[in-house]
Amino acid sequence: MLISTADSGPRRSRPPEPHDTRRYELPMRTYSTLPRRFRSKIRRSGSCWIWQGAKTSTGYGHLSVGSKPAGTRRFVKAHRFAYEALIAPIPSGFQIDHRCRTLLCVNPAHLEPVSAKENARRGLTNVRKTHCPQGHPYDTGNTYMNQGRRYCRECSRLATPGKEARRKPRKR
């Protein structure tokens, strides 16, 4: 069904969203084509579709697909599932970037496949921080990395009192 806009009167323009979704208009299937089980775990909040189901330790939504008895069950990230279900397969070697900066958003209009380098460049906000939330400096002596995340040694030391006494001395 085609609706003419010529007789619909003047259109009100909305202020642009912080993440302009018009720039990336893609041929998209509708929300109702998503599986009912998936849709039941989404809460629409403004323009974002917030995932209400299970979450990973890194803050992304995830769900299981496939059959456990058949041995085809696997876990996938919810935003990747939504993108592939409504837009297209994710190109090999690409990651999905949340242009709205909301990790639990599964709205495919807010998702964009990008290279790992571009995704890292867009997420540089934490790299610019020079101090931890408690004010300790992020420098080479006070910072350690674990699973790609930066941690403050002083905060870790304060959180686990007596750890130094239990630690074995280093051999030199």
Secondary structure as UniProt FT lines:
FT   TURN            6..7
FT   HELIX           21..24
FT   HELIX           31..33
FT   HELIX           36..39
FT   TURN            40..41
FT   STRAND          42..45
FT   TURN            46..47
FT   STRAND          48..51
FT   TURN            57..58
FT   STRAND          61..65
FT   TURN            68..71
FT   STRAND          74..77
FT   HELIX           78..86
FT   TURN            92..93
FT   STRAND          94..98
FT   TURN            99..100
FT   TURN            103..104
FT   HELIX           108..110
FT   STRAND          111..115
FT   HELIX           116..122
FT   TURN            123..128
FT   TURN            133..134
FT   TURN            140..142
FT   STRAND          143..146
FT   TURN            147..148
FT   STRAND          149..152
FT   HELIX           153..159
FT   TURN            161..162
FT   HELIX           163..166
//
